[in-house]
Amino acid sequence: MGKSKKGITTDGVFRKIKNMMYYNELAPGQKLLYQDLAKRLNTSITPVIQALKRLEYSNLVTYKRNRGYFMGEITETEVKELYLAREALETYIIPLIVSNLNIKKLNAIRKYFREYNDLSQDRRLLILKDAQFHLKIAEFSHNRVIFRLLNEIFDELSLKYRPEYMSDERIKEAIQEHRRILIALEKGDVEEAIVMVKDHNEKGKDYVSGSLRKGKGVIL
């Protein structure tokens, strides 16, 4: 990718805008102003537009004719489609994950499990740590294609969902569901791990869909 007049590549601008999404500096539904983003990133407008086009291709932002770019907001249909794909991929790789696990890898998963347990954390950060827990597990399948697809799925679920919609009740439920997944992996029980992953996905999907209808929110 080419550089802007201030030396920042389009790739660099793309990553910086995505980080702004991760840290809730850009909220779902927010209009994205070229000049404002260029000023905040200390670059010119051209790489900003190019980066937004890439984010549109990733389905993280939307372009509205004569109105410009907006942060994406997840719909109930997208929730159902994304969770269906997520479950299919996560359950498919469970046997691979279990066969590859050792003490070092289990400790890495436990680390992400512990980091998710603090309810006092920023809601966006909690959503991201939820995704990181699942992606750390998926990483140990050593299937880079499935890992990349899951990364994209979690980006959509995480970044297009309003963090203020998350409830403490759902977070506590998700912690227990994570715990059951972790226990199944520690035991090396493929069938139990698949059941726990399916249960977690089903509850997450139902709760998120319900929150969109009610205007209330939950963890993914």
C-alpha positions, 0 to 999 in steps of 0.5 A: 500500500502507498504512503500518505503525505505524512508517511503513514501507509494505508495499512497503518491507517486501517489498523489505527481506525480498527484500534479506535473501534476496539477501544470504543473511540468509534461507536456502532452507528457513528458517522465517520468523517474523513477530515476528523479521522485524518486529523486524529490520525495525523494523515491525509484524507486519501488513505483514510478513504482507502482504509474505510473501503477496506473496512466496508469490505470487511463488513465493519463499516457501511457506505450510504450514498450521498451520506458517507461512511458509518460504523456498522451496527449488527442486525438480528439476521447477522447475529443468527448467521454469524453464530451459525458459522461460528458454531460450525467452525468452533465445533469442527476444530475441537478434536484438533484442539484437544489432540494438540493441547499440552500444559503450556497451551492449557495455561495460555487458555486459563490466562485468558479465562482469568482476564475475562472474570473482572466485571469492573472492566470497561464493557468494550474491553470485556467483549474483546477479552471474551473473543480473545478467550475463544480465539486462543482456543481456536489458535491451537487447532493450528488451522490458519484458515479457520482461525482467520475466519473466526477472527473475522466473525468475532470482529463483526460480533464484537465491533458492531455490538454496542458495549453499553448493552452488556448486562452483568447477568449475562457476563456472569453466565458467560463466565460459567459457560467458559469455565465448563468449556475449559474443564472439558478441554482440561479433561481432553473430552471432545464430546463434552467440549463440543456440547459446551461450545454449542450450548455457549453459542446458542445462549449467546445468540439467543441473548444477543438477538433478544437484546437487539429487539428489547434495546438491552444488551449482553455479552457475545 
